[in-house]
Amino acid sequence: RLKGNKLKAYNNLMKEESRVLVIGDPHEPFCKNNYRKFCKETYNKYNCNVVVIIGDIIDNHYGSYHETDSDGMGGKDELEFAISKISGWYKDFPEAYVTLGNHDRIIIRKAQTSNIPSKWIREFSEVLETPNWKFVTDVYIDGVRYVHGDKSGKPRTAAKRDMVSTVSGHYHTDMYVEWFFGKTRAIFAMAVGCGIDSSSYAMGYMQGGKKEAIGCGVIVGGHTAFNVKMEL
């Protein structure tokens, strides 16, 4: 039988409160090998019961507004490859929130540029074959805001500006938790890291620059937040 500190630790893990696993930008099909396995292990280790994928679940390199690799996959092949990779995420995490990132929105922006009415556009969950995932701009859990970050800014900036605890991705080289203390409450900012494979051609813009931060985050009950780095 468990007793002492081991019993306290067990009771803490089994306490009925939200335990959110936050998955950094995967950018499928250009995600780092074993990142999904690492996220699943983290989910199990900390007995998580809610999953938020912080955005850019898909890279859409072929449709980028920036220069694309002329030797890269065409649109159909890249999309089919991404869907096959995302199916693994969906198998491991059949219920999840996905906050829409700038790469996720590329095709919608292309349609708007072409003046195509939104009624012609299929839902993300239909295209990516993930019917139970909830694709959202942002989501609040226990008063904590989860948002991709390309529009809201870095989490430490957004948290102080909006006075709400904020978790973001988008900035591939950032991973931290920072607290801010007021007279009546404290809020935190989390940069969750990412899961990208920076050696892939789609991440050519990062090569030779700062090292990406590979990891994920866990938030317990809205009151405790920590990063978990992936061993490389």
N, C-alpha and C positions, 0 to 999 in steps of 0.2 A: 504493500500500500504506500501511496505517496504521502509525505509529511513534510513539515517545515517549509523551506523555500521552494522545494519542488512542487509541493501542493499549491502554494501561492501562485507559482508560475503557471501551473496547469489551470487553475481557476481563472486566472487572468486571460489565458488563451481561449477559454470556453465561455467567457462572459458574453451575454447577449448584447452586442453592440456592433455597429458596422465596422468592418475591417476591409478597407478599400485597397486593392492592388491597382496601382497606376502603371500602365505599360507605356514606355516611351515610344517615340515615332518609329514604326517598323519600316516604312517605305518599301513595302513589298512590290516587286520580287527581289529587292536589293537589301534584304535584311541580313544581319550577321548570323553566321552558323551558330546554332545552339542558343540563340537569344530566346526563342520561344520556350525551349526546355528550361532555361534559367528562370523565366517568368513563371512557368508552371510550378517549379520547385519552390520559388518564393511564395507563391499563393498557398501552397500546402504547408510550408514551414511556419507561416504566420497565421494559419487558419483563416484566410481571407474569405469573405462572403459576398463581396461586390467587386466588379471589375470595370475600370475605366481605361480605354485605349485613348491616349491623349491627342490623337490625330495623326494625319499623314499615314493612315493604314496602307495606302497605295501611293506609289511614287508618280505614275503618269509621266515618266521622262519623255516619252515620244511626243507628248503634247505640250511640253514646257514652253513658257514664254521666253525662256533663255535659250541659248544655243544648245542643240542636242547632238549626241554622238552619231556621226554619219555611219558608223559601223554597228550601231546598236540595233536592237529588235524593232520591228515595225509595230504599229499600234495594236493590231490583232494579236500578234504573238506575245507582246509584253502583257497585255490585259489577261490573256488566257493563262500565262505563267503566274501572274499575280494572283488570280483567282484560285489557282491550284495551291499556292502557298498560303493564302488566306484561309483556305478550307482547313488547314491544320490548326490555325488559331481558333477557328470556329468550333472545331472538335474539342479543343482543350477548354475553351471559354464560351459555351453556347449562349450565355446571357451576359451582355456587356453594353455599356454606353461607349459610343465613339464620338468624341468631339471633333467636328470637321476641321481639317487643316487646310492650308493653302494648296498643297498638292492634291488633296482630295477634290478640291473645288475647281481644278484646272478645266475639266471638261465642261462644267456648267458655265464657267467664264467664257470659254470658247463659243458656246452656244449663244450666250448673251451678245458677244461681239458680232456674231452672225445674225443677230436679231431673231433668234428662234424662240417662239413662245415656250414658257416653262412646261406647258401641258404635254409637249413632245418628249420631255426628259423623264427617263425612268428613275425610280428611287434607288439610292445606294444599296440598300439591302437586297433589292432584286438583282441588280447588276452583279454584285459581289457574292450572291447566293448565301446571304447571312440573314434569314428572315427574322430571327429573334434579337438581333442587335438593334439598339436604338441610336440612330445617328442624330446628333444634336449640335447646336452652336456652342452651348455650354450646359453644365448641369451642377446643381447644388445638392450636396449630401452633408448632413449635419452642419449646415451653415458654411461649408467650404465650397468655393467655386472651382470647378475644373473646366479649363478652357485651353485651346491649343496654344495661343499666345502670339500668333502672327499679327493680330489686330489689337489685342489688349496690351501688348508690350511684355517686357520681362516680368516674371512674377513678383520680384521685390518692388518693382515700380507700380504694378497694378494693385498689389496688396495695400501699399501705403496710400495710393491715390483713392481707391474705392473703399478702404477700411474694411476689407473682408479677406479672410485667409484664402489664398489663391495657389492653385497647382497648375503648372504649364509645362509644355514641351517646346517644340519649334527650334530652340537654340541648342544645337547638337553638342556644343562643347561645355554646356552648363549643367552642373549637378550640385544642388545645395538645398539646405533648409535654413531659413533665416527668420528669427522672431523679432517682433516689434511690440513694445510694451507701452500701453497708455495708462491713464489713471484708473480705469475701470475694467479693462480687458486686454488680452494679448492676442495678436494675430500672427500667422506665419505665412511665409512664401516658400514654395517648393519648386525648384527646377528639377524635373524628373530624370533628365538624361535621355538617351535614345537607344535604338537597336540597329543602327545602320551599319552596312558593310562599306566602309570608306574606300576600300580598294576597288569597288565596282565602278564601271564607267559612268554610271548615273551620278556618282558622287565625285566626279572629277574636279568640281569646284572646290572641294575640301582638301584635295591631295597637295601635300607640301605646306599645309597650314596648321592650325591648332588641332590637337588630338581630340577626337570625339569622346564624350563621356558615356560609356555603355552601362546601363543600369535601369532600375525601376524604382518605384516608391511605394510606401505603405502608410496609410493614414488610419488611425484607430479612433473611432468615436468622435472625430473632428477635433480631438484634443492632443493627439500625439502623432508626430510625423517624422519619418526617417527615410533616407535613401538606402538602397541596397545595390552595391556595385557588382558587376559581373566580373569574375576572375578571368583574365585574358591569357 
